[in-house]
Amino acid sequence: MTFAEKIRMLRIERNLSQTAAGEGMGLSMRGLQDIELGKLPRYESLLRIADFYDVSIDWLMGRTERRDAHRL
């Protein structure tokens, strides 16, 4: 699963519109649309996305299969 697919899946799992999810992460709707279409976010946005969805950056980036790898 690609980064963009994971971001879209997380948003849909929480039943959020792109507008609501973007606002929750401090991103514009267009910024979130770009990410869901495959554009990789800047570092600061990546941190906000991981925090908003409470998932690890390593999972988002495909380095682990565990969403919660950030919790020990």
C-alpha positions as CSV (number, residue, x, y, z in Angstrom):
1,M,0.0,0.0,0.0
2,T,1.4,3.4,-1.0
3,F,1.7,6.4,1.3
4,A,-1.2,8.1,-0.5
5,E,-3.4,5.0,-0.2
6,K,-2.7,4.8,3.6
7,I,-3.6,8.5,4.1
8,R,-6.9,8.1,2.1
9,M,-7.7,4.9,4.0
10,L,-7.1,6.5,7.4
11,R,-9.4,9.4,6.5
12,I,-12.1,7.1,5.3
13,E,-11.9,4.9,8.3
14,R,-12.6,7.9,10.5
15,N,-15.4,9.1,8.1
16,L,-13.8,12.5,7.5
17,S,-14.0,14.7,4.5
18,Q,-10.8,16.0,3.0
19,T,-11.7,19.4,4.4
20,A,-12.2,18.2,8.0
21,A,-9.1,16.0,7.9
22,G,-7.0,18.8,6.5
23,E,-8.2,21.2,9.1
24,G,-7.4,18.7,11.8
25,M,-3.9,18.4,10.5
26,G,-3.4,22.1,9.8
27,L,-3.3,21.4,6.0
28,S,-5.5,23.0,3.3
29,M,-7.9,20.8,1.5
30,R,-5.8,21.2,-1.6
31,G,-2.7,20.2,0.3
32,L,-4.4,17.0,1.5
33,Q,-5.8,16.3,-2.0
34,D,-2.2,16.5,-3.4
35,I,-1.0,14.1,-0.7
36,E,-3.8,11.6,-1.4
37,L,-2.9,11.8,-5.1
38,G,0.7,10.9,-4.5
39,K,2.6,14.0,-3.5
40,L,4.9,13.3,-0.5
41,P,4.4,15.8,2.3
42,R,7.0,18.1,3.8
43,Y,8.6,16.9,7.1
44,E,6.4,19.1,9.3
45,S,3.2,17.9,7.5
46,L,4.3,14.3,7.9
47,L,4.6,14.8,11.7
48,R,1.2,16.4,11.9
49,I,-0.4,13.6,9.8
50,A,1.2,10.9,12.0
51,D,0.1,12.7,15.2
52,F,-3.5,13.3,13.9
53,Y,-4.0,9.7,13.0
54,D,-1.9,8.3,15.9
55,V,0.2,6.1,13.6
56,S,3.9,5.8,13.2
57,I,5.8,7.6,10.5
58,D,7.6,4.3,9.7
59,W,4.2,2.7,9.0
60,L,3.1,5.6,6.8
61,M,6.4,5.4,4.9
62,G,6.2,1.6,4.4
63,R,9.1,0.7,6.8
64,T,7.0,-1.5,9.1
65,E,3.7,-3.2,9.0
66,R,2.8,-2.1,12.5
67,R,0.7,1.1,12.7
68,D,1.6,1.5,16.3
69,A,5.4,1.0,16.1
70,H,5.8,4.4,17.8
71,R,4.3,3.1,21.0
72,L,6.5,0.9,23.1
